[in-house]
Amino acid sequence: MNSVCVVLVNYKNKEKTVDCLRALEKSSVQPSCVYIIDNASTEESRQYFWTFTFKFKVRWIWNDENRGFAAACNQGICAAQGDFAGSFIWLLNNDTLPEADALEKILSKALATGAGITGSLIKKANGEFSGGVCVIHPKFATVQRVSSPEATKFDYVEGSSFLISPECLKKTGLLSEDYFLYFEESDYCMHAKKNGFSLAWATDSIIWHDIGSSTGSEIAKGGVPYFIDCLMIRNRIHFGFRNGFSAVSLFAGLLISLGLRFKRLQFSRIATILVICLSERAFKKFIEKNGGSYEIRH
């Protein structure tokens, strides 16, 4: 049987993390180990987690600071590679509830297709379809979830359920930590495809996701929090340049985004977006101002 290690990142959401672990306990295929990376860990959260026991092996990684989603995932991936070399890695959002056969189905799809990265079908708490894979605009690098489970064309797998094959991991490496949050899975899929790996979507692997406020429809209405809004636009531009998109098209897309915020009188957002798009030092300060930690790499 193929070994699967699960990587969960917790950030100030310990109750949801435990709920996710309880759902995993019901899995028809048990993971070899679950790695939980607790960002900006506090003594309170550590004590809370220590009160629980689980059917499977759990390894805790405590971080004093929050270096972002990809950095935490990479810690879990490296730990899993050391403990269970050659395992599949399943990145799973801590605010999800996988159905009992979700792991079995996603692994079966990965093995049947030989895909480097495989995703699940995501549902909201009310049962509404919520994607699992997305398409990327070929010019502006904007992203959109597919509209139905029948979709066959997609560009990347959403990070809420993201199964990486050992072959893909060996050749593609770790996730880019340039983004802090959002677009790291898009970037990873792009690089995996450049390395010759395909993507697959296991629509019979069901994940229930407690969707937050940062959905595409809410972005269109301007209802996204300041930090997330600015971060997503900066990361879209950064992703585009990293992956060979036209600078002219990216700039045009940025102007459209800024124009929408101008109409909403969100002038401070416009200023922040411009600064963090142009300067990595400014991006570092932006992350630190919002409680994170970022290392300049370029």
Summary of the structure (lengths in Angstrom):
residues: 298
radius of gyration: 18.7
end to end distance: 41.7
largest distance: 56.6
contacts: 979
relative contact order: 0.13
helix: 42%
strand: 19%
